[in-house]
């Protein structure tokens, strides 16, 4: 039986879930958009550096979004992970 494993780079460091719509912060860290919006609603700071951060500072991480989508398409078991 093949071991089911999700690559670390696909995991959001706040929710520990697979990202579906990753965004990248000014310091280069990626998080899922929904998770970051919820974090910024509570605290307008970067979760890693605690520096000021706004929604407008976030940029889509298109390459990571593609990687997440491909992984989920190829590994149906991971959808509910």
PDB file of N, CA, C and O in Angstrom:
ATOM      1  N   UNK A   1       0.837  -1.179   0.000  1.00  0.00           N
ATOM      2  CA  UNK A   1       0.000   0.000   0.000  1.00  0.00           C
ATOM      3  C   UNK A   1       0.885   1.247   0.000  1.00  0.00           C
ATOM      4  O   UNK A   1       1.852   1.333   0.758  1.00  0.00           O
ATOM      5  N   UNK A   2       0.550   2.196  -0.844  1.00  0.00           N
ATOM      6  CA  UNK A   2       1.328   3.425  -0.948  1.00  0.00           C
ATOM      7  C   UNK A   2       1.004   4.368   0.211  1.00  0.00           C
ATOM      8  O   UNK A   2      -0.156   4.523   0.594  1.00  0.00           O
ATOM      9  N   UNK A   3       2.030   4.984   0.755  1.00  0.00           N
ATOM     10  CA  UNK A   3       1.851   5.916   1.861  1.00  0.00           C
ATOM     11  C   UNK A   3       1.232   7.205   1.352  1.00  0.00           C
ATOM     12  O   UNK A   3       1.674   7.759   0.346  1.00  0.00           O
ATOM     13  N   UNK A   4       0.225   7.673   2.037  1.00  0.00           N
ATOM     14  CA  UNK A   4      -0.448   8.919   1.672  1.00  0.00           C
ATOM     15  C   UNK A   4       0.220  10.066   2.415  1.00  0.00           C
ATOM     16  O   UNK A   4       0.199  10.134   3.643  1.00  0.00           O
ATOM     17  N   UNK A   5       0.810  10.959   1.639  1.00  0.00           N
ATOM     18  CA  UNK A   5       1.540  12.066   2.241  1.00  0.00           C
ATOM     19  C   UNK A   5       1.322  13.324   1.420  1.00  0.00           C
ATOM     20  O   UNK A   5       1.356  13.289   0.190  1.00  0.00           O
ATOM     21  N   UNK A   6       1.100  14.432   2.109  1.00  0.00           N
ATOM     22  CA  UNK A   6       0.928  15.723   1.465  1.00  0.00           C
ATOM     23  C   UNK A   6       2.241  16.488   1.610  1.00  0.00           C
ATOM     24  O   UNK A   6       2.755  16.618   2.721  1.00  0.00           O
ATOM     25  N   UNK A   7       2.794  16.999   0.504  1.00  0.00           N
ATOM     26  CA  UNK A   7       4.034  17.773   0.601  1.00  0.00           C
ATOM     27  C   UNK A   7       3.855  19.011   1.498  1.00  0.00           C
ATOM     28  O   UNK A   7       2.824  19.682   1.444  1.00  0.00           O
ATOM     29  N   UNK A   8       4.851  19.294   2.303  1.00  0.00           N
ATOM     30  CA  UNK A   8       4.791  20.417   3.244  1.00  0.00           C
ATOM     31  C   UNK A   8       4.499  21.749   2.555  1.00  0.00           C
ATOM     32  O   UNK A   8       3.810  22.599   3.119  1.00  0.00           O
ATOM     33  N   UNK A   9       5.014  21.936   1.349  1.00  0.00           N
ATOM     34  CA  UNK A   9       4.842  23.223   0.685  1.00  0.00           C
ATOM     35  C   UNK A   9       3.401  23.493   0.253  1.00  0.00           C
ATOM     36  O   UNK A   9       3.079  24.610  -0.151  1.00  0.00           O
ATOM     37  N   UNK A  10       2.537  22.492   0.332  1.00  0.00           N
ATOM     38  CA  UNK A  10       1.121  22.678  -0.010  1.00  0.00           C
ATOM     39  C   UNK A  10       0.267  22.990   1.213  1.00  0.00           C
ATOM     40  O   UNK A  10      -0.926  23.265   1.088  1.00  0.00           O
ATOM     41  N   UNK A  11       0.874  22.948   2.391  1.00  0.00           N
ATOM     42  CA  UNK A  11       0.149  23.102   3.647  1.00  0.00           C
ATOM     43  C   UNK A  11       0.221  24.542   4.151  1.00  0.00           C
ATOM     44  O   UNK A  11       1.290  25.152   4.182  1.00  0.00           O
ATOM     45  N   UNK A  12      -0.944  25.073   4.546  1.00  0.00           N
ATOM     46  CA  UNK A  12      -1.018  26.404   5.144  1.00  0.00           C
ATOM     47  C   UNK A  12      -0.469  26.330   6.571  1.00  0.00           C
ATOM     48  O   UNK A  12      -0.858  25.452   7.341  1.00  0.00           O
ATOM     49  N   UNK A  13       0.425  27.244   6.920  1.00  0.00           N
ATOM     50  CA  UNK A  13       1.073  27.202   8.236  1.00  0.00           C
ATOM     51  C   UNK A  13       0.216  27.737   9.375  1.00  0.00           C
ATOM     52  O   UNK A  13       0.641  27.717  10.530  1.00  0.00           O
ATOM     53  N   UNK A  14      -0.976  28.210   9.065  1.00  0.00           N
ATOM     54  CA  UNK A  14      -1.892  28.653  10.120  1.00  0.00           C
ATOM     55  C   UNK A  14      -2.946  27.575  10.370  1.00  0.00           C
ATOM     56  O   UNK A  14      -3.147  27.156  11.510  1.00  0.00           O
ATOM     57  N   UNK A  15      -3.614  27.130   9.313  1.00  0.00           N
ATOM     58  CA  UNK A  15      -4.699  26.154   9.465  1.00  0.00           C
ATOM     59  C   UNK A  15      -4.218  24.707   9.369  1.00  0.00           C
ATOM     60  O   UNK A  15      -4.926  23.790   9.787  1.00  0.00           O
ATOM     61  N   UNK A  16      -3.030  24.501   8.827  1.00  0.00           N
ATOM     62  CA  UNK A  16      -2.457  23.168   8.593  1.00  0.00           C
ATOM     63  C   UNK A  16      -3.311  22.335   7.629  1.00  0.00           C
ATOM     64  O   UNK A  16      -3.313  21.105   7.689  1.00  0.00           O
ATOM     65  N   UNK A  17      -4.029  23.023   6.749  1.00  0.00           N
ATOM     66  CA  UNK A  17      -4.818  22.371   5.706  1.00  0.00           C
ATOM     67  C   UNK A  17      -4.142  22.621   4.364  1.00  0.00           C
ATOM     68  O   UNK A  17      -3.300  23.510   4.235  1.00  0.00           O
ATOM     69  N   UNK A  18      -4.521  21.830   3.374  1.00  0.00           N
ATOM     70  CA  UNK A  18      -3.998  22.047   2.025  1.00  0.00           C
ATOM     71  C   UNK A  18      -4.559  23.366   1.495  1.00  0.00           C
ATOM     72  O   UNK A  18      -5.757  23.626   1.608  1.00  0.00           O
ATOM     73  N   UNK A  19      -3.701  24.183   0.926  1.00  0.00           N
ATOM     74  CA  UNK A  19      -4.138  25.466   0.388  1.00  0.00           C
ATOM     75  C   UNK A  19      -4.900  25.264  -0.920  1.00  0.00           C
ATOM     76  O   UNK A  19      -4.569  24.385  -1.716  1.00  0.00           O
ATOM     77  N   UNK A  20      -5.920  26.087  -1.127  1.00  0.00           N
ATOM     78  CA  UNK A  20      -6.704  26.056  -2.363  1.00  0.00           C
ATOM     79  C   UNK A  20      -6.510  27.336  -3.168  1.00  0.00           C
ATOM     80  O   UNK A  20      -6.549  27.315  -4.398  1.00  0.00           O
ATOM     81  N   UNK A  21      -6.301  28.447  -2.472  1.00  0.00           N
ATOM     82  CA  UNK A  21      -6.124  29.748  -3.126  1.00  0.00           C
ATOM     83  C   UNK A  21      -4.997  30.492  -2.406  1.00  0.00           C
ATOM     84  O   UNK A  21      -5.254  31.445  -1.670  1.00  0.00           O
ATOM     85  N   UNK A  22      -3.743  30.057  -2.616  1.00  0.00           N
ATOM     86  CA  UNK A  22      -2.638  30.644  -1.864  1.00  0.00           C
ATOM     87  C   UNK A  22      -2.310  32.074  -2.278  1.00  0.00           C
ATOM     88  O   UNK A  22      -2.377  32.442  -3.451  1.00  0.00           O
ATOM     89  N   UNK A  23      -1.957  32.853  -1.280  1.00  0.00           N
ATOM     90  CA  UNK A  23      -1.455  34.210  -1.496  1.00  0.00           C
ATOM     91  C   UNK A  23      -0.093  34.299  -0.830  1.00  0.00           C
ATOM     92  O   UNK A  23       0.229  33.520   0.068  1.00  0.00           O
ATOM     93  N   UNK A  24       0.699  35.255  -1.283  1.00  0.00           N
ATOM     94  CA  UNK A  24       2.050  35.409  -0.759  1.00  0.00           C
ATOM     95  C   UNK A  24       2.169  36.765  -0.069  1.00  0.00           C
ATOM     96  O   UNK A  24       1.662  37.771  -0.564  1.00  0.00           O
ATOM     97  N   UNK A  25       2.843  36.780   1.078  1.00  0.00           N
ATOM     98  CA  UNK A  25       3.033  38.020   1.829  1.00  0.00           C
ATOM     99  C   UNK A  25       4.284  38.756   1.338  1.00  0.00           C
ATOM    100  O   UNK A  25       5.023  38.257   0.489  1.00  0.00           O
ATOM    101  N   UNK A  26       4.500  39.936   1.886  1.00  0.00           N
ATOM    102  CA  UNK A  26       5.672  40.735   1.502  1.00  0.00           C
ATOM    103  C   UNK A  26       6.982  40.027   1.822  1.00  0.00           C
ATOM    104  O   UNK A  26       7.991  40.259   1.156  1.00  0.00           O
ATOM    105  N   UNK A  27       6.974  39.160   2.840  1.00  0.00           N
ATOM    106  CA  UNK A  27       8.221  38.479   3.206  1.00  0.00           C
ATOM    107  C   UNK A  27       8.399  37.148   2.475  1.00  0.00           C
ATOM    108  O   UNK A  27       9.370  36.432   2.718  1.00  0.00           O
ATOM    109  N   UNK A  28       7.456  36.810   1.572  1.00  0.00           N
ATOM    110  CA  UNK A  28       7.617  35.620   0.747  1.00  0.00           C
ATOM    111  C   UNK A  28       6.961  34.358   1.268  1.00  0.00           C
ATOM    112  O   UNK A  28       7.116  33.297   0.665  1.00  0.00           O
ATOM    113  N   UNK A  29       6.236  34.442   2.365  1.00  0.00           N
ATOM    114  CA  UNK A  29       5.553  33.274   2.926  1.00  0.00           C
ATOM    115  C   UNK A  29       4.159  33.148   2.303  1.00  0.00           C
ATOM    116  O   UNK A  29       3.467  34.149   2.115  1.00  0.00           O
ATOM    117  N   UNK A  30       3.757  31.938   1.990  1.00  0.00           N
ATOM    118  CA  UNK A  30       2.435  31.706   1.395  1.00  0.00           C
ATOM    119  C   UNK A  30       1.467  31.139   2.416  1.00  0.00           C
ATOM    120  O   UNK A  30       1.834  30.332   3.270  1.00  0.00           O
ATOM    121  N   UNK A  31       0.214  31.584   2.309  1.00  0.00           N
ATOM    122  CA  UNK A  31      -0.893  31.128   3.142  1.00  0.00           C
ATOM    123  C   UNK A  31      -2.127  31.027   2.269  1.00  0.00           C
ATOM    124  O   UNK A  31      -2.178  31.634   1.199  1.00  0.00           O
ATOM    125  N   UNK A  32      -3.127  30.268   2.706  1.00  0.00           N
ATOM    126  CA  UNK A  32      -4.383  30.223   1.981  1.00  0.00           C
ATOM    127  C   UNK A  32      -5.105  31.569   2.165  1.00  0.00           C
ATOM    128  O   UNK A  32      -5.094  32.142   3.255  1.00  0.00           O
ATOM    129  N   UNK A  33      -5.719  32.054   1.104  1.00  0.00           N
ATOM    130  CA  UNK A  33      -6.368  33.367   1.122  1.00  0.00           C
ATOM    131  C   UNK A  33      -7.396  33.473   2.257  1.00  0.00           C
ATOM    132  O   UNK A  33      -7.385  34.445   3.013  1.00  0.00           O
ATOM    133  N   UNK A  34      -8.276  32.483   2.378  1.00  0.00           N
ATOM    134  CA  UNK A  34      -9.315  32.540   3.407  1.00  0.00           C
ATOM    135  C   UNK A  34      -8.704  32.590   4.814  1.00  0.00           C
ATOM    136  O   UNK A  34      -9.184  33.325   5.676  1.00  0.00           O
ATOM    137  N   UNK A  35      -7.662  31.817   5.035  1.00  0.00           N
ATOM    138  CA  UNK A  35      -6.984  31.811   6.331  1.00  0.00           C
ATOM    139  C   UNK A  35      -6.358  33.168   6.622  1.00  0.00           C
ATOM    140  O   UNK A  35      -6.459  33.676   7.739  1.00  0.00           O
ATOM    141  N   UNK A  36      -5.711  33.755   5.615  1.00  0.00           N
ATOM    142  CA  UNK A  36      -5.071  35.068   5.809  1.00  0.00           C
ATOM    143  C   UNK A  36      -6.100  36.163   6.049  1.00  0.00           C
ATOM    144  O   UNK A  36      -5.890  37.028   6.900  1.00  0.00           O
ATOM    145  N   UNK A  37      -7.202  36.143   5.318  1.00  0.00           N
ATOM    146  CA  UNK A  37      -8.235  37.158   5.529  1.00  0.00           C
ATOM    147  C   UNK A  37      -8.787  37.070   6.952  1.00  0.00           C
ATOM    148  O   UNK A  37      -9.029  38.095   7.589  1.00  0.00           O
ATOM    149  N   UNK A  38      -8.986  35.852   7.448  1.00  0.00           N
ATOM    150  CA  UNK A  38      -9.460  35.679   8.824  1.00  0.00           C
ATOM    151  C   UNK A  38      -8.404  36.171   9.811  1.00  0.00           C
ATOM    152  O   UNK A  38      -8.740  36.830  10.796  1.00  0.00           O
ATOM    153  N   UNK A  39      -7.153  35.863   9.563  1.00  0.00           N
ATOM    154  CA  UNK A  39      -6.076  36.339  10.440  1.00  0.00           C
ATOM    155  C   UNK A  39      -6.025  37.871  10.444  1.00  0.00           C
ATOM    156  O   UNK A  39      -5.914  38.487  11.504  1.00  0.00           O
ATOM    157  N   UNK A  40      -6.105  38.479   9.262  1.00  0.00           N
ATOM    158  CA  UNK A  40      -6.023  39.938   9.167  1.00  0.00           C
ATOM    159  C   UNK A  40      -7.248  40.618   9.772  1.00  0.00           C
ATOM    160  O   UNK A  40      -7.166  41.767  10.205  1.00  0.00           O
ATOM    161  N   UNK A  41      -8.370  39.927   9.804  1.00  0.00           N
ATOM    162  CA  UNK A  41      -9.558  40.482  10.463  1.00  0.00           C
ATOM    163  C   UNK A  41      -9.299  40.637  11.961  1.00  0.00           C
ATOM    164  O   UNK A  41      -9.775  41.586  12.584  1.00  0.00           O
ATOM    165  N   UNK A  42      -8.551  39.709  12.526  1.00  0.00           N
ATOM    166  CA  UNK A  42      -8.233  39.746  13.955  1.00  0.00           C
ATOM    167  C   UNK A  42      -7.012  40.606  14.266  1.00  0.00           C
ATOM    168  O   UNK A  42      -6.963  41.271  15.301  1.00  0.00           O
ATOM    169  N   UNK A  43      -6.030  40.592  13.374  1.00  0.00           N
ATOM    170  CA  UNK A  43      -4.771  41.299  13.621  1.00  0.00           C
ATOM    171  C   UNK A  43      -4.132  41.676  12.287  1.00  0.00           C
ATOM    172  O   UNK A  43      -3.791  40.799  11.494  1.00  0.00           O
ATOM    173  N   UNK A  44      -3.972  42.945  12.041  1.00  0.00           N
ATOM    174  CA  UNK A  44      -3.394  43.390  10.768  1.00  0.00           C
ATOM    175  C   UNK A  44      -1.872  43.322  10.804  1.00  0.00           C
ATOM    176  O   UNK A  44      -1.175  44.317  10.604  1.00  0.00           O
ATOM    177  N   UNK A  45      -1.382  42.107  11.066  1.00  0.00           N
ATOM    178  CA  UNK A  45       0.061  41.868  11.114  1.00  0.00           C
ATOM    179  C   UNK A  45       0.390  40.602  10.337  1.00  0.00           C
ATOM    180  O   UNK A  45      -0.453  39.724  10.155  1.00  0.00           O
ATOM    181  N   UNK A  46       1.623  40.534   9.891  1.00  0.00           N
ATOM    182  CA  UNK A  46       2.124  39.326   9.242  1.00  0.00           C
ATOM    183  C   UNK A  46       2.198  38.243  10.316  1.00  0.00           C
ATOM    184  O   UNK A  46       2.770  38.488  11.378  1.00  0.00           O
ATOM    185  N   UNK A  47       1.645  37.062  10.081  1.00  0.00           N
ATOM    186  CA  UNK A  47       1.662  36.024  11.116  1.00  0.00           C
ATOM    187  C   UNK A  47       3.059  35.539  11.500  1.00  0.00           C
ATOM    188  O   UNK A  47       3.252  35.017  12.598  1.00  0.00           O
ATOM    189  N   UNK A  48       4.021  35.703  10.617  1.00  0.00           N
ATOM    190  CA  UNK A  48       5.378  35.242  10.899  1.00  0.00           C
ATOM    191  C   UNK A  48       6.235  36.330  11.534  1.00  0.00           C
ATOM    192  O   UNK A  48       6.919  36.083  12.528  1.00  0.00           O
ATOM    193  N   UNK A  49       6.202  37.533  10.964  1.00  0.00           N
ATOM    194  CA  UNK A  49       7.094  38.604  11.429  1.00  0.00           C
ATOM    195  C   UNK A  49       6.431  39.592  12.378  1.00  0.00           C
ATOM    196  O   UNK A  49       7.118  40.344  13.069  1.00  0.00           O
ATOM    197  N   UNK A  50       5.108  39.597  12.417  1.00  0.00           N
ATOM    198  CA  UNK A  50       4.308  40.543  13.209  1.00  0.00           C
ATOM    199  C   UNK A  50       4.441  41.983  12.705  1.00  0.00           C
ATOM    200  O   UNK A  50       4.051  42.917  13.406  1.00  0.00           O
ATOM    201  N   UNK A  51       4.982  42.172  11.513  1.00  0.00           N
ATOM    202  CA  UNK A  51       5.030  43.495  10.910  1.00  0.00           C
ATOM    203  C   UNK A  51       3.646  43.839  10.373  1.00  0.00           C
ATOM    204  O   UNK A  51       2.861  42.937  10.082  1.00  0.00           O
ATOM    205  N   UNK A  52       3.329  45.137  10.236  1.00  0.00           N
ATOM    206  CA  UNK A  52       2.019  45.521   9.693  1.00  0.00           C
ATOM    207  C   UNK A  52       1.786  44.893   8.317  1.00  0.00           C
ATOM    208  O   UNK A  52       2.693  44.832   7.488  1.00  0.00           O
ATOM    209  N   UNK A  53       0.562  44.433   8.093  1.00  0.00           N
ATOM    210  CA  UNK A  53       0.203  43.794   6.835  1.00  0.00           C
ATOM    211  C   UNK A  53      -1.269  44.071   6.554  1.00  0.00           C
ATOM    212  O   UNK A  53      -2.111  43.987   7.449  1.00  0.00           O
ATOM    213  N   UNK A  54      -1.568  44.401   5.301  1.00  0.00           N
ATOM    214  CA  UNK A  54      -2.945  44.657   4.873  1.00  0.00           C
ATOM    215  C   UNK A  54      -3.308  43.684   3.761  1.00  0.00           C
ATOM    216  O   UNK A  54      -2.434  43.066   3.153  1.00  0.00           O
ATOM    217  N   UNK A  55      -4.591  43.553   3.504  1.00  0.00           N
ATOM    218  CA  UNK A  55      -5.047  42.695   2.399  1.00  0.00           C
ATOM    219  C   UNK A  55      -4.410  43.110   1.086  1.00  0.00           C
ATOM    220  O   UNK A  55      -4.066  42.266   0.259  1.00  0.00           O
ATOM    221  N   UNK A  56      -4.254  44.405   0.899  1.00  0.00           N
ATOM    222  CA  UNK A  56      -3.693  44.937  -0.340  1.00  0.00           C
ATOM    223  C   UNK A  56      -2.239  44.522  -0.547  1.00  0.00           C
ATOM    224  O   UNK A  56      -1.727  44.586  -1.665  1.00  0.00           O
ATOM    225  N   UNK A  57      -1.578  44.098   0.523  1.00  0.00           N
ATOM    226  CA  UNK A  57      -0.183  43.668   0.432  1.00  0.00           C
ATOM    227  C   UNK A  57      -0.046  42.229  -0.073  1.00  0.00           C
ATOM    228  O   UNK A  57       1.044  41.814  -0.468  1.00  0.00           O
ATOM    229  N   UNK A  58      -1.121  41.481  -0.064  1.00  0.00           N
ATOM    230  CA  UNK A  58      -1.088  40.075  -0.476  1.00  0.00           C
ATOM    231  C   UNK A  58      -1.162  39.970  -1.992  1.00  0.00           C
ATOM    232  O   UNK A  58      -1.853  40.749  -2.650  1.00  0.00           O
ATOM    233  N   UNK A  59      -0.444  39.001  -2.532  1.00  0.00           N
ATOM    234  CA  UNK A  59      -0.441  38.743  -3.981  1.00  0.00           C
ATOM    235  C   UNK A  59      -0.758  37.278  -4.214  1.00  0.00           C
ATOM    236  O   UNK A  59      -0.330  36.422  -3.439  1.00  0.00           O
ATOM    237  N   UNK A  60      -1.500  36.975  -5.270  1.00  0.00           N
ATOM    238  CA  UNK A  60      -1.779  35.568  -5.573  1.00  0.00           C
ATOM    239  C   UNK A  60      -0.480  34.807  -5.853  1.00  0.00           C
ATOM    240  O   UNK A  60       0.427  35.327  -6.502  1.00  0.00           O
ATOM    241  N   UNK A  61      -0.406  33.597  -5.366  1.00  0.00           N
ATOM    242  CA  UNK A  61       0.732  32.728  -5.666  1.00  0.00           C
ATOM    243  C   UNK A  61       0.238  31.714  -6.692  1.00  0.00           C
ATOM    244  O   UNK A  61      -0.173  30.608  -6.342  1.00  0.00           O
ATOM    245  N   UNK A  62       0.285  32.103  -7.952  1.00  0.00           N
ATOM    246  CA  UNK A  62      -0.310  31.305  -9.028  1.00  0.00           C
ATOM    247  C   UNK A  62       0.392  29.968  -9.240  1.00  0.00           C
ATOM    248  O   UNK A  62      -0.263  28.961  -9.506  1.00  0.00           O
ATOM    249  N   UNK A  63       1.702  29.950  -9.124  1.00  0.00           N
ATOM    250  CA  UNK A  63       2.439  28.695  -9.305  1.00  0.00           C
ATOM    251  C   UNK A  63       2.066  27.693  -8.212  1.00  0.00           C
ATOM    252  O   UNK A  63       1.877  26.509  -8.493  1.00  0.00           O
ATOM    253  N   UNK A  64       1.961  28.160  -6.982  1.00  0.00           N
ATOM    254  CA  UNK A  64       1.589  27.277  -5.879  1.00  0.00           C
ATOM    255  C   UNK A  64       0.127  26.836  -6.007  1.00  0.00           C
ATOM    256  O   UNK A  64      -0.211  25.696  -5.688  1.00  0.00           O
ATOM    257  N   UNK A  65      -0.723  27.730  -6.468  1.00  0.00           N
ATOM    258  CA  UNK A  65      -2.130  27.367  -6.681  1.00  0.00           C
ATOM    259  C   UNK A  65      -2.236  26.231  -7.699  1.00  0.00           C
ATOM    260  O   UNK A  65      -3.016  25.297  -7.516  1.00  0.00           O
ATOM    261  N   UNK A  66      -1.452  26.317  -8.765  1.00  0.00           N
ATOM    262  CA  UNK A  66      -1.438  25.264  -9.780  1.00  0.00           C
ATOM    263  C   UNK A  66      -0.940  23.947  -9.183  1.00  0.00           C
ATOM    264  O   UNK A  66      -1.505  22.886  -9.446  1.00  0.00           O
ATOM    265  N   UNK A  67       0.112  24.025  -8.387  1.00  0.00           N
ATOM    266  CA  UNK A  67       0.656  22.819  -7.753  1.00  0.00           C
ATOM    267  C   UNK A  67      -0.368  22.185  -6.812  1.00  0.00           C
ATOM    268  O   UNK A  67      -0.505  20.962  -6.779  1.00  0.00           O
ATOM    269  N   UNK A  68      -1.081  23.001  -6.057  1.00  0.00           N
ATOM    270  CA  UNK A  68      -2.113  22.486  -5.146  1.00  0.00           C
ATOM    271  C   UNK A  68      -3.231  21.824  -5.932  1.00  0.00           C
ATOM    272  O   UNK A  68      -3.688  20.739  -5.573  1.00  0.00           O
ATOM    273  N   UNK A  69      -3.671  22.472  -6.999  1.00  0.00           N
ATOM    274  CA  UNK A  69      -4.751  21.924  -7.828  1.00  0.00           C
ATOM    275  C   UNK A  69      -4.347  20.589  -8.443  1.00  0.00           C
ATOM    276  O   UNK A  69      -5.127  19.636  -8.432  1.00  0.00           O
ATOM    277  N   UNK A  70      -3.138  20.519  -8.977  1.00  0.00           N
ATOM    278  CA  UNK A  70      -2.656  19.272  -9.589  1.00  0.00           C
ATOM    279  C   UNK A  70      -2.563  18.152  -8.561  1.00  0.00           C
ATOM    280  O   UNK A  70      -2.943  17.014  -8.837  1.00  0.00           O
ATOM    281  N   UNK A  71      -2.057  18.478  -7.375  1.00  0.00           N
ATOM    282  CA  UNK A  71      -1.944  17.466  -6.337  1.00  0.00           C
ATOM    283  C   UNK A  71      -3.318  16.930  -5.956  1.00  0.00           C
ATOM    284  O   UNK A  71      -3.490  15.718  -5.822  1.00  0.00           O
ATOM    285  N   UNK A  72      -4.301  17.814  -5.780  1.00  0.00           N
ATOM    286  CA  UNK A  72      -5.639  17.382  -5.394  1.00  0.00           C
ATOM    287  C   UNK A  72      -6.316  16.575  -6.504  1.00  0.00           C
ATOM    288  O   UNK A  72      -7.060  15.634  -6.226  1.00  0.00           O
ATOM    289  N   UNK A  73      -6.058  16.944  -7.754  1.00  0.00           N
ATOM    290  CA  UNK A  73      -6.626  16.180  -8.872  1.00  0.00           C
ATOM    291  C   UNK A  73      -6.056  14.766  -8.925  1.00  0.00           C
ATOM    292  O   UNK A  73      -6.774  13.810  -9.216  1.00  0.00           O
ATOM    293  N   UNK A  74      -4.770  14.642  -8.642  1.00  0.00           N
ATOM    294  CA  UNK A  74      -4.096  13.346  -8.723  1.00  0.00           C
ATOM    295  C   UNK A  74      -4.266  12.505  -7.456  1.00  0.00           C
ATOM    296  O   UNK A  74      -4.019  11.299  -7.468  1.00  0.00           O
ATOM    297  N   UNK A  75      -4.682  13.139  -6.380  1.00  0.00           N
ATOM    298  CA  UNK A  75      -4.793  12.460  -5.081  1.00  0.00           C
ATOM    299  C   UNK A  75      -6.141  12.776  -4.452  1.00  0.00           C
ATOM    300  O   UNK A  75      -6.222  13.569  -3.514  1.00  0.00           O
ATOM    301  N   UNK A  76      -7.187  12.162  -4.960  1.00  0.00           N
ATOM    302  CA  UNK A  76      -8.537  12.440  -4.504  1.00  0.00           C
ATOM    303  C   UNK A  76      -8.718  12.274  -2.998  1.00  0.00           C
ATOM    304  O   UNK A  76      -9.543  12.963  -2.396  1.00  0.00           O
ATOM    305  N   UNK A  77      -7.962  11.373  -2.387  1.00  0.00           N
ATOM    306  CA  UNK A  77      -8.057  11.165  -0.948  1.00  0.00           C
ATOM    307  C   UNK A  77      -7.717  12.425  -0.156  1.00  0.00           C
ATOM    308  O   UNK A  77      -8.172  12.585   0.977  1.00  0.00           O
ATOM    309  N   UNK A  78      -6.918  13.321  -0.745  1.00  0.00           N
ATOM    310  CA  UNK A  78      -6.432  14.504  -0.026  1.00  0.00           C
ATOM    311  C   UNK A  78      -7.466  15.619   0.058  1.00  0.00           C
ATOM    312  O   UNK A  78      -7.288  16.568   0.822  1.00  0.00           O
ATOM    313  N   UNK A  79      -8.536  15.518  -0.710  1.00  0.00           N
ATOM    314  CA  UNK A  79      -9.545  16.585  -0.721  1.00  0.00           C
ATOM    315  C   UNK A  79     -10.111  16.807   0.675  1.00  0.00           C
ATOM    316  O   UNK A  79     -10.338  17.951   1.070  1.00  0.00           O
ATOM    317  N   UNK A  80     -10.340  15.747   1.422  1.00  0.00           N
ATOM    318  CA  UNK A  80     -10.899  15.851   2.772  1.00  0.00           C
ATOM    319  C   UNK A  80      -9.838  15.815   3.865  1.00  0.00           C
ATOM    320  O   UNK A  80     -10.172  15.696   5.044  1.00  0.00           O
ATOM    321  N   UNK A  81      -8.582  15.915   3.498  1.00  0.00           N
ATOM    322  CA  UNK A  81      -7.481  15.799   4.447  1.00  0.00           C
ATOM    323  C   UNK A  81      -7.450  16.944   5.422  1.00  0.00           C
ATOM    324  O   UNK A  81      -6.578  16.994   6.290  1.00  0.00           O
TER     325      UNK A  81
END
